[in-house]
């Protein structure tokens, strides 16, 4: 296949060579995003002058298209030759090779990536403004509680707002909160767990008793108290979720460090006179990150569920900012006459949580050397 054709149709070369997943995904992204750009071309001017979220959508579109094109030109199917007879170079290492054996985990990764991509491209994908309420609440575009149709793919709510648009913009809130809260909690828990496990003694005792104290409080009650005491905001939700999740990571990292610090490589580093900081952060933590990565992946799903629960109880993201949990709460009084208001955001929560669980299970199997197929094998 000529280089010009490979530039025009990224992924097709890999698809013809037997790489159905990678080639099909690349070609789908390329065709879909180019089509989206053509359909929404009139929005680019508004997005460019509309603030940070508009530039994020434009930059995401450019980066994904550039990434797909670069991948298609430089990588191919592992261990196979393409139609041109040239050998391909595989993208990804042993971890990816092991991970992709689990088809359910790959499907979960595809779904999670699709949701995050849709969230970043929400200003381009959404057919309507998520907070727009027509002045005339009647039929057609201004219909109140309109069922799913070609105009409103997922119907409208009691304020005539488009459900599909609100789910796309709500994904930005729910998924971002999950990612940032888990990132903060993993950082705190990893540092405290490594320090407690390596130093031991009274330091370990103080840290772990504090961990026990935090874990003793019912998490949902503690979150409601934190959110209720301070003015509600997205930043507060992220901090509150992060500060109630780090103890679980601390326990995992501490157990790994306690085991690793007795190994030969840790003793050798100590005998060579390396500082404690270097031993912990250069030798112990890199070898203890496998369970942390799995815990973080599963933690994102749990955090999204908790955020949805807070929003459902009215203690989450303040209105009118769309959030999946708040959308479910908005539809609880209309389950019989307008089921779509709560059903579609509820399904989004379920699908994302299930996909993240599948990815976590796949990472656990790929990173576990005892399975005989991990990254280190």
N, C-alpha and C positions, 0 to 999 in steps of 0.2 A: 504494500500500500504506500502511495507516495506521501511525502512529508506534508505537502499542501493539503491533501485529503485528511491526514491525521490532525492537522491544525483545525480544519473546518468541522471535523466530527471526532472530538476527543472521546476515547473509550471504545470506539468502534473497532479499532485495531485489536485491543485486548479481548473484546467480545468475540470477534472472529477466531481468536486464538484459543478460546475455551475458558477464559476467565469471566464467567457469567456474572458473578457478584460484583467484582471490581469494575469490569468494563461496562456492565449494565448501569451501575450506580453513576459512574462518570458521565456516560452518555445521557442518562436521564437528567442529571443536574445541569449539564451543558444546554440541552434542548429546553428544559423547563425554565432555567433562569434567563436564557436569551428570549424565550417567548414572553416571560414576565416583563422583561425590560421593554419589549416592543409594545405590549399592552398598556403598561403604566408609564410610557415615556413622558407623558404630560406632567407627571408628578415630580420628576427629577428637579425641576426648577424650584418647586415649592419645598422639597426636602432639603435642597442645598441652602436655603435661607430659613429653614424652620428650626434650627437648633441642633443639639447633639444627637438626638434620636434619628433625625433625618440623615446626618452624616454617617452614623453607625450603620444604617441600612445600606447606603450607597457603598461604603467601604467594605461591608460584608459581601455584597454582590460582586464587587471587583475582585476581592481576595479569593472567593470561592471559584469564580470563573478562571482566574489566573492559576489557582492551585490545580484545578482539573486539567487545564491545558498543559501545565508543566509536568504533572504526573504522567499524562498520556504520552508525552514526548520522550520522557526519560526512563519510564519503567514499563514492565510488561508482566506476563505470566511467568511464575517461577519454573525453571527447568524445562521450558518449552520453547520452540521456535515458532515464529509467526509466519504469515503468508509470504514474507520476503525472505524466509530461510535463515534469518539472523536470530541468534540466541537472545532471549529476553533476560533482563535483570530484575530480580524480585525486590519489591519494596516491602520493608518490614523485616524484623528479625525473628528469632526463635519464639519469642513471646506471642507475636501475632500468628505465627504458624500454628502454635498450640491452641491459641484462643479460637481461631477460625474453624477448628475441628468441631467445636460446639455450635451447631447451627442455630439453636435457640438463643445463645448468647450473641451471635452475630446479628440475628434479627432484632434483639433488644437494643444493640448498639445502633443499628440503622434507625430504629424508631426514636431513640433518644436524640440522635444527631438531627433527625428530621424536625423534631419539636424545637430544638434549640435554633436551628436554621430558620424555621418559621417565625420564631420569636424575634430574632434579629432583623428579619425582613418584614416584620409586621406592617410598617408604614407603606410598604409596596404591595403586600398581599391583601390587606384589609380593604374590602370594597367601600366601607363607610367609616366615618369618624366614630370611635367606640363610645364617645360621650354625647354624640349628636342626638338631640330630641326634636323631631319636626314640630314646627309651630302648629301645623294642622294634623291632628291625630285622627286619620280616617282610614282610607284604603290605600293600597299600593305602597309607595315608599314611606308613607307616614302611618302605616297600619300599626295599631296597638295589639299585642299578643297575636301577631300574624304567624301562622304555622310555616314550617319549612317550605320554600318555594325556590324558583329560579332567581328571583330578586333577592330574597333573604335565605341563604342556603340552610341556615339553622333557625330560622324564624326571628321574631323580635320579642322583647320583654314588655313589661307593663308600662314602660316609658318610651316605647317604640324604638329602642336602641337595638342595633343589629347584633345578634348573639355571636355569629361567626367572627365578626370584627372584634368583639369584646374578648372572645376566647384567645384570639391571636395576640392582642395586647395584654391580656391577662397572663399569657404564657411568659411574657417578658418579666412580669412581677414575680410569679410563682417560681419559675425556674431560676431566676436570678437570686431570689432570696435563698432557695435551697443550695445553690452553688456557693454563694458568698458565706452563708452561715456555716456550712460544712467546712469551707476553706479556713475560716477563722478558728473554728473549734478543733480541727485537725492540727493546726499549727500550735495552738495552746496545749492541747493534749499530748502531742508528740514531744514537745520540749519538756514539759513537766514529767512525763513518763520516762523519758531518757535520763533526766537528772535524778529522779527518784530511784530508778533501777540501777544506775551506775554508782551513785554515791552511797546508797543504802543508809543504814544507821538511822539517826534521828531525822535526817532530811527525808528519807523514805517514809518514816513514820508520820511526820507532819503532813507531807503531801497526800498520802493515802488516807489519813483521817479526814482531811479536807474533802477529798474525793468522796468518801463514804457519807460525809455530811450533806454534800450537794445531792448525791444520789438518793438520800433518804427522803427528800422532798418529792411529792408527786409532781412530775414534770409539767403537766398541763396546768395544775393549780399555780405552780411557781411562775409559769409564763403569763397566766392571767393577772397575777399580782404585779409582775414587772410592767406589763403593758398598761395595767390600770392605774399605776402610780404616776407614770410619766405621760406626757402628751403623745398621742399616737402618731407614728410616722413609720415609713419603710425602714429607715435606719434603725429605729428602736426595735422593730420586729427582727431584723437581722441580728442585732447584738443580743437580744433576749434569747433567740434560738441558739446562737453560738455559745452563750454562757451556760446553757443548760445541757449541752451535748458533749462538751470536751471530756468529762470524766470517763466516758466509755473508751475513748481513744487512749487516755492516760493509762488505763488498766491494760489494754492490749500492748502498748509500747513498753510499759514497765516489765511485763512478763517476757517479752522478746529480748529486751536488754539484759535481764537477769540471766537468761540462758546464753546469750552471745558473749557476755563479758568473761565467761569462763572458757571460751574457745581459744585455740592456739594462736590465731591471728591477733586477738585482743591482748593476750599475754605477751606476744612478741612486740606489739606496739608499745606496751607499757615498759618492757625491758629496754627498748631503744630510747626511752626517755621522752616520748611524745607527751604533750600536755593532755590534761583530761578533756579539754574542749575539742582538741583534734581527734582524740580517740573516739569520743562520743559522736561527733558530727561527721567525721570522715571515714570511720571504720564500722561503728556499731549501727547508726541510724540507717545508712544505705542498705544494710542487710536485714533491717527490721521493718522495711517499708511495705513488704508484700501484704501482710494482714491489714496494714493501715489503709492501703489503696482499696482493698476489698471493703473494709468498714466504711470508708468515705463514700464509695459508690452506693452502698446500701443506705448510708446516712442521708444522702440527698433525697432519696425517696421518702424516708421517714420525716425529714424536715418539711418537704412539700405537703405531706399529710397534716403535720402539725400546724403549718401556716394556714392551710385550708380550714382546719378545725377552729383556729382563732378567728379567722374571717367569718366563718359560719356563726360564731357566737357574738359577732359584732366587736371583737377586740383586735382585729387584724388591720389590714391596710385600709386607711380612711377612704371614704367615698369622695368623689365619684371614680377614683382610680379602679380600673377593673382587676379583679382577682378571682381565680377559679372558686375559691371557697366562698367569697362574697356573692358570686353569681349563683352558686347552689343555694345560699341563704335567701337570695332574692326570689328564687323559684319555689321555695317550700310552700308558699301559700297558693300556688297555682299548679300543683301537681296533677290535678284532675282536668283542668281546662287548658293548661299550657305546659305540658310535660317537658317540652324541649328546653325551657329556661334552665332547669336544674339538671336535666339528663345529659346534655352535651358537655358542660364543664365537668360534671361528675365522671363521665366516661374518659375525659382527658386526664383527670387525676389518676384513675385506675390504670389506664394504658401506660402512662409515664412511670408510675410506681412499679408495675409489672415489668416493664422494659428495663428499668434500673436494677431490679432484682435479678433478672436474667443475666445482665452484664456483670453484676457482682459475683454470681455463681460461676460464670465463665472465667472471670479473672482469678477466682479462688482456685479453680482447677488448673489454670495455666501457670499460676505462680507457685503451686504446691509441688516441690520436688519429689514428694513421696508418691505422687501420681505417676512418676516416670515419664512425664511429658511436659514438664514445666520449662521455664525459660532457661534454667540452668542445665538442662539435660542436652 
